[in-house]
C-alpha cells in the first residue's frame, strides 16, 4: 500500500460520507468533496473511487505530499483537503523554513528534503490548530475538528511504506 493509499483511507475516514449541512461553507459534501469546490460534480452520485482520484490529483500531488516523509505527507494532505492546498503548502513552507508563498518550487523541495520530518510535522500541525481554533465556524464544527486534529499525529506516526497505520491514539 502506498503512502497515498494509507493517507486517503485516513482522511476519507475523517471526512465521512454524504452531508448537506447548511452551516458548512462547502455546502453539499461527500467523502470531503464539496459542491463549492466542485460545482460541476454530482456530489450525491460521487463514488469513492472518483473521490480518490480527485484527492490524488487535486490535493496530494498539488500539495507536494509525494516529496514528504509519509507521516508528514498525511498532515499536509489532510490540511490541503480541509483547509485548501495553498494554505497547506504555506504551512509546510513555514515548517521547513522557506518563504511561505504557497508554491512548491526548487527552494521548497530542497527544504523538505533537508528538514527533519517530525519537527516539520509538529510545526505545521501547531500552525493549523491555531488557525482553525480561531475560525468563526469553530463553534459549530470545532468538536469534530478537535477530534480529527488530535488523532492525526498518532495516525501520522503509524504511517509507513509497508501499510501499517494507527487509527486511534493509545488508551490511557
FIKE-786497 format. One record per residue: residue in one letter; x, y, z of N, C-alpha, C, O, CB in turn. Coordinates in steps of 0.05 Angstrom, whole numbers, plus 5000, padded with zeros to 4 digits. Glycine has a CB too. Example, Ala and Ser with C-alpha at 12.3 -4.5 7.8 and 13.67 -1.06 7.14 Angstrom:
BEGIN
A526448865156524649105156526449345156528549345169522649115181/S525749555142527349795143525850015157526850235161528249885114/
END
This chain:
BEGIN
X501749765000500050005000501850255000503750275016498150005025/X501250444983502850684981502150875003500150845017502450814954/X503851075007503351285027500751425020499151495038505651485028/X500251474994497751604986495351434994493451535005497751664956/X495451174989493250994995492650995025490351015034493850704986/X494850995041494451005071493251265079491351275095497150965085/X494351485068493351745076490451785067488751895081495051965063/X489751685043487051715033485051565052483051675059486751595005/X485751325060484051185079483551335105481351345115485150905085/X485651455115485451605140483751855135481851915151488151685150/X484352015115482952265110479952215103478252355114484252425088/X479452025086476651975079475151865104472751915106476451775056/X476551735121475251645146474551885164472451875178477151465162/X476152095164475452335178473152485164471452605177477852515181/X473252495138471252645123468552515123466452655124472252675094/X468452255122465852115123464352115097465452175075464152235144/X461852055098460152035075458752295067459852515069458051825079/X456252275059454752495049453752675071452952585092452352395032/X453952945066452953145085451953385069453153455049455153225105/X449853505079448953755067448153945090445754015093446553705047/X450054025106449654195129449554485120451454585108451854145151/X447454625126447154905118449255085130449755305120444355005125/X450455005152452555165165455355115154457255245161452455125195/X455554915137458154845125458655025100457055005081458354545117/X460755185100461255365078461655205051461355325030463655535083/X462454955053462854785029460254695016460154604993464554555035/X458054715032455454625022455354315021456554175038454954734995/X453954215002453553924998456353804995458053894980451753864974/X456853585011459453465012459253165013457453055027461153575035/X461053025000461152735002464152655001465552734983459552584980/X464952485020467752405022469652645024472052625016468552224999/X468652875033470253115035470453275010471653485009473053035043/X469153184989469053334963466553504964464253404966469053144938/X466953774963464653954966463654064940465054094920465454184984/X461054134940459754254917461054524911461354614888456754284921/X461854664932463054934929465654904913466255064895463655064956/X467354704919469854674906469554534878471154584860471754504923/X467454374875466954224851464054264842462554074843467653924855/X463454504832460654554825459554384802457054364800460354844819/X461254274786460254124763460153824768459553664750462054164740/X460653734793460453454800457853404815456953564832462853364818/X456553184808454153094822455152974848455852734849452352894805/X455153124869456253044895454752794906456052604916456053264916/X452152784904450652554914451352294900451252084912447752604911/X452152304875452852064859455852004859456651814847451852104831/X457452174872460352134873461051864885460051794906461652364889/X462751714872463751464882466251504898467651704895464051254860/X466951304914469451314929471851314911473751454916469551074949/X471751164889473951164870474351434857476551524852473550944849/X472051564850472251834838473452034858475152194851469451934829/X472552014883473652184904476652134907478152324910472152144931/X477551884907480351824910481951944887484152044892480751514910/X480951934863482352054840482652354843484752464837480951984814/X480452484852480552774857482652834879484253024876477752874866/X482552684900484452734922487352714913488952874920483952534945/X487952504897490652474888491552694870493752804873491052204874/X489952764851490652974831490653254842492553404839488752954807/X488453324856488053594864489053674892489353904898485153654863/X489653474908490653524935493353404941495253554946488653424956/X493653144939496253014944498453124926500553204936495952714941/X497953114900500053194881500653494883502953574884499253124853/X498553654884498853954884500154054910501454264910496254084880/X499753904932500853994958503753884962504953934983499053904981/X504753734943507553634945507853414965510053364976509353854953/X505653274971505753054991507752834983508952715001503052934995/X508052784957509852574949512852644955514552474953509552534919/X513352894962516052984969516752934998519052955006516453274962/X514652875014514952865043515152585054514352385041512553005056/X516252565077516152315093513152245096511552425097517452355121/X512451985096509651905097507952035119505752125114509351615099/X509052055143507552185165507052475160504852575164509052145191/X509052615152508752905145506852935121505253115121511553035139/X507052755102505252765079502352745088500652895077505952535059/X501752575107499052555117498052825128495852915123498752345138/X499752955144498953205157498553425135496653575137501153295177/X500253435116500053625094497553565078495953745071502553625076/X497053315071494753235055492153295069490353405057494952925050/X491953235095489553295110489053595111486753685108489753175138/X491153745114490854035115489954135087488354325085493554175123/X491054025066490254105039487354055034485954215023491953955018/X486353825043483553745039481753925056479754025046483153455046/X482553975081480754115099481054415098479154565104481354025127/X483454515091483954805092484854925066485255165064486054855113/X485154765045486054855019488954805014490654805032485455155017/X489554744989492254674981494254904986496354864997492354594951/X493455144979495255374982496055415012498355465018494055624972/X494055395029494555425058496255205068498155255083491955435074/X495754955060497354725069500254765060502054705075496154465058/X500654855036503454895026504755115041507155095048503354954995/X503355335047504555555063505355455091507455525101502555785065/X503655285103504355175129506854995127508655005144502055015141/X506854835106509254655101511754825097513854765109508754475077/X511555035081513855205077514755335102517155355107513155425056/X512955435118513755555144515055355162516955415176511255665158/X514055105161515154895178517954805170519554715186513354655178/X518654835144521354755135523154995131525454965121521154605109/X522155235137523855475138524355615112526555735108526455395149/X522455615094522755765069520355965067518455945082522755585044/X520656155049518556355045515856215039515756045021519256545022/X513856285054511256165051509656305030508056485035509756165078/X510056215005508656344982506456154970505056244952510556424961/X506255914980504255724971504955584945503255444933501755874966/X507455614936508355484911510655284918512555364931509255694891/X510355034909512454844913514454874890514054774868511254544913/X516555024896518755064877521254934886521254774906519155364872/X523454984873526054864880526954904909527954724922528254964861/X526555144919527355204947525755044967526754934986527055504953/X523155024961521354864979522154564978522354434998518454894972/X522554464954523354184950525954124965526153924979523654114921/X527854294963530454254976530154265007531254105021532554474967/X528454455016528054485045526554245056527154155078526454735051/X524654125041523253885050525253655053525153515073520953815030/X527053635034528953415035530953445058531753245070530553405009/X531553685066533453735088532153735115533453685135534854005084/X529553785116528153815142527953555157527953335145525353925137/X527753585183527153355200524053335199522653505209528253395230/X523153105189520253075184518553115209516453245208519752805172/X519453005231517953025256517653315265515553395274519252855278/X519853465264519753745272517953905253516454075262522553865272/X518153855227516353995208513453925213511754095212517153915179/X512953665219510153585225509053735249506853835247510153275230/X510553745270509653885294509154175289507154285297511753855317/X510954315275510654595269508254645251506654835256513254705256/X507854485231505654525213503054475227501154625225505854325189/X502954255243500454185257499754405277497354465281500753915271/X501654515291501154725311500054975297498155095307503654795326/X501155045275500155285260497255235251495655415252501955345236/X496754995242494054925233492054935256489855055253493954655220/X492654815279490854825302490355115310488055185315492054665325/X492355275311492055555319490155695300488355845309494755695319/X490455665274488755795255485855695257483955855258489755755226/X485555425258482855315259481255395284478855445282482955015257/X482655405306481355475331480255755331478655835348483155425355/X481255915313480356195311478356245289477656475284482756375307/X477556035275475556065254472756125266472156025287475455815236/X471156285252468456335262466756085263464756075278467156545246/X467355885247465855635246466755435267465655215269466055515219/X468755515284469755335304467455255324467355025333472055465320/X465755445330463555385349461755165339460755005354461855635355/X461355145313459654945301461154685296460054475302458555055275/X463554695285464954455277467454395294468754185289465854495248/X468054555313470454525329470754255343472954145345470654735349/X468554145353468753895367469753675349471553515356465953815379/X468653655325469553455305472353515296473953325293467653455282/X472953765291475653835282477653765304479853675298475854135275/X476953825329478853765351479453465352481853395356477553845378/X477453305349477953015349479752935326481652775329475252855346/X479253035302480852985279483753075283485652925278479753125254/X484053325293486753435297488253285319490753265317486553725304/X486853185339488153025360489052755350491152655358486252995384/X487552635332488252365322490552365301492052185300485852235310/X490652575286492552585263495452525270496752375256492352845250/X496552645291499452585296499852285303501952175295500452755320/X497952165316498251875321498051715295499451515291496051785341/X496251795278495951665253498451705236499351525222493451765238/X499551945236501952005221504351845232505951745216502652305223/X504451805258506651645269506451355260508451215259506551655300/X504051265253503750995243504050955213503950735203501050895251/X504451175199504851155170507551035164509551095176504551445157/X507550865144510050735135509650645107507450635096510850505154/X511850565095511650465068510550175066510050075044514450465055/X510150045089509149775088506149755094505149535096510649605108/X504849975097501949975100500949985128498549995132500949735088/X502649985149501750005176500650285182501850475173503949935196/X498450295196497450555204496150535232495350315240495350655184/X496050755245494850775272492250915269492151145259496850915292/X490150795279487450915276486751095300485151285297485450705272/X487751035323486951175347489351225364491351085363484851015363/X489251445380491451485400491451265420489351135424491151765414/X493651205433493650995453491851065477491451295484496550955464/X490650855488488850885511490450965535492850905538487250635517/X489151115553490551175578490451455584491551535604493351105577/
END
